[in-house]
Amino acid sequence: MSDLKALFEQASKDVHSLAERPDNDTLLRLYALYKQGSEGDVSGPKPGFFDFVGTAKYEAWAKLKGTAQDQAMQKYVDLVKKLTA
């Protein structure tokens, strides 16, 4: 698990140095996988109706509810590797 955690932390740094900005769907996927991998299932109240970005992030993360943290970490690492290739 510690190897996966190290890869996850490195991927979270690598994502900031991507050659080009990913599309919004990919950004939401990255956000949701990161949050699921680092914190687990979504928590807290859903943002207000007019907070479109916050709502989109919350819903993307909520879709991963029940996904194991190590599985989310691995998917995050794989997605970042794909984007940096």
PyMOL commands that set and color helices and strands:
alter all, ss='L'
color gray80, all
select helices_A, chain A and resi 2-17+24-39+52-62+69-84
alter helices_A, ss='H'
color red, helices_A
deselect
rebuild
show_as cartoon
